[in-house]
Amino acid sequence: MTPTSPIQSTSIQPMIQPAAQLQQAQIRTVQGKPLLLASDLEGVLIPEIWIAVAEKTGIPELRLTTRDIADYDQLMQMRLDILRQRGLGLADIQAVIATVEPLPGALRFLSWLRQQGQLIILSDTFYEFVTPLLEELGHPTVFCHSLQVAPDGAIQGYRLRLEQGKRRAVRAFQELGFFTVAVGDSYNDTAMLAQAHLGILFHPPANVQEEFPHFPVVQDYAQLQEALEDLWVSQPVGD
């Protein structure tokens, strides 16, 4: 009597299906390279944190951002001086950040994007600010800076991750073989936009758009998705 094989066809079928599903889930390639999108955070995926702080505290000077002032250190020193003068510390800023939500449409766009390629957020904000926001954004990888905080919660200074960190990160991704798309809205994003294979300004202020007319401009996520789809419209998935 021939023994029954312990491996039946019904047990093989479930093993085949996930492989087929994985085939469908391959990320997009452009010019033979896997897609990586390097995105700014504030102004692209979430509202500007410092503007929210300005509205909560009634301090108009805190409305100034990298959309207004190109020199990041000058901007940050001004902010830190204001916080010291007003007696505001990290806890006060974090209380405002707790009320911040992703921009309308951001989560849907991110859900679509993760099916197309890799996402890295390159931001000039601080881990002490953005960490509470990451869960709602789906825990993306974020490269940003760190604050120097006293035991009493006073913000004493900040520590850059790396000079020209956004541009140098994009260059490193290119050296790793990715096709890079950079998306930002402010002066501090323009170096990474110039470094990327494709740099896109997302709903930028008029002054930034006028000073950098060579970058394509999109005003919303639908236009951004369309700009990305144009990259591979004639290319099959995984080619």
N, C-alpha and C positions, 0 to 999 in steps of 0.2 A: 504493500500500500504506500503510495507516494505521499510523503508528509506535505501539509499545506505550507506554502512559503509564508514566512512571517511578514514579508513586505507585500502588501496588496496594492493594487492600482489606486485605491482610494487614499492610501497614505502617501503616495507619490504626488498626487495632484496638488495638495496644499503647499508642497515644497516648490512646485513650479510657479504658482501664481505670484508669490512675492517677487520672484526674479523678474517676471513680466512687468509687475508694477514698478520695480526699480528702473527698468528700461525706460518707462514713460517719465520718470522723475529726474532724468538727467538734466543738468543745468545747461543754460545757453552758452554757446561759444561764439565769439566774434573774431574773425581773422584767425581761426584755429586756436584761440585762447579762451579759457573759461572766464565768464563775466564776473567782475567784482565792482560793486558800487560803494564808493567812499562818500558818505554823506555828513554834512554838518548836522547839528542837533537843533539848536535854538533857531527859530525862524523857518526851519524846514520841516521838522517833525513835532516840535513842541513850541509854545509861545516863548518869547524872550523873557527869561527869568528876572532880569534886572528891571524890565519895564513893569512886571507884576509887582516887584518890591516897591518901585516908585509909586505905583497906584495905591498900594496898601499903606505906605508910610506917608504919602503926601510930599515926597521929596522929588521935585521935578528933575533935578540934576541926574538922578539915577536912571532916568529914561534914556540917557545916552548909551549907545551900544557900539559894537564894531561896525554897524551900518553908518555910524556918524563919525567915528574917530578911527583913523587907520593905525595909529600907534597904540598897540595893545597895552604896553606897560604904562603909558600915560593914562589910558582909560582906567586901568586897574588901580593905579595909585590914587587917582581922583576918587574912585569908589571907596577904597579903604580909608581915605581921609574923612570922607563923609560918614562912614560907619563909626569911626572913632569919635568924631565930634558929636554924633547923635546918640552914642552909647548903645549902638546896635551890634549884636553878636551873631554867631552862627545859628543859634536857636531861633532867632528872629527871622533870619532868611529861610531856614528850613520850614518854619511855620507857614510862610507864604508859598513855598514850593509844594507843600502838602496839598494846596488847592489847585495846582496846575495840572491840566489834563492835556493829552496829545491833541494836536490840531485836528479839526474835522476832516475825516478821510484818511488820516495818517495810518491808522491801524489796518484799514482795508488795503492801502497801498503796500504796506510792509508785508502783509499776508501774500499778496500777489508776487512781490519781489522775491521773497524767499523761495518761491517755486521756479525762479528764473536764474538765480545766481547767488553769490556771496554778498553779504552786507557788513560793512565796518563803519562805525560812527567815529568820525574824527572831529573833536570839539575842543574849543578853548574855554570850556566851563570846568568844573571841578567835581571830583568823585564825591566829595561831601555834599554837593548839591544834587547830583543826578541819580545817585544810587537808589533813592526811593521811587524814582520814575521808571526804572528799568523793567520792573515786573510787568507793568501795563504795556510796555513796548515789546514784550516777548524776550526779555533778557538778551538784547543784542550785544555784540562786542563793542566796547567803547574805549577809545584812547582819549584821555583828557588830562587835566593837571590836578595838583593837590594844593590844599590850603595849609597854612601854618597857623594853628589855633592854640591859644593859651589855655591853661587849665580852667579859667573862668569862662571860656567860650568866646573870648574876643578874637577876631580874625587879625592876626598880626602881619600876615604877608601871604605870598603864594610861591609855589615852586613849579616851574615849567617842566613838563615831561621831557621836552627837547626843543631847542631852538628850531624854528621852521618845521615843527613836528608834522604838520599836515602834509606839506609838500614831500618831505623825506619819507613819510609812510607810504604815500602813493608811489613814489619812485621804487621803494622796496617791493611793493606788490607787483610792479611791472617787472622787476628783476626776478621775481618768483614765477613769472610767466602768465600773469593775469592780464586780461583786457580791462583797463580801469576807466570807470566813469566817475567823475567827481561832481557833487551837487552841493551848492552853498548859496548864500544870499548876501554876504558881507565882504568888506575889505579883506578880512583875515582869511577868507576862503580863496581869494583869487590866485594865490601861489599854487595851491593844490589843483585848482581848475586848469591852470596853465600846464602843470606837469602831467595831468591825466591824458589818456588817449582822447577822451571827450570830456570837456568841462561845461557844466550847465548852471546858469544862474536861476535860482528858484525864487520867484516873486520878489526880486530885489528892489530896493529903493531907487528912485530916479537918479540920484547922484552916483551910485555904484554902476548902474546900467550905462550911464553916460560916459563914465571914465573907462569902462571896459566893454566897448561896443562889439568886440570880436567874439564874445561868448554868446552862444544861443541862450535865449530867455524863455522860461516857461512860467506860467502864472498859477498853475494848480497841479494836482496829482494826475489828472486825466491827461494833461499835456506832457507831463514828465513820463508817464507810462507810454504814451505814443512815441515820444522821442527815443525811448529805449527799444521799443518794438521795431522802430525803423532800422535799428542796427542789425537785426537778424531776420528781417521780413523775408529775405530770399535764401536764408540758411536753415537747413533742417536742425532739429534739436539734437545736440550732442555731436554735431559734425565738426 
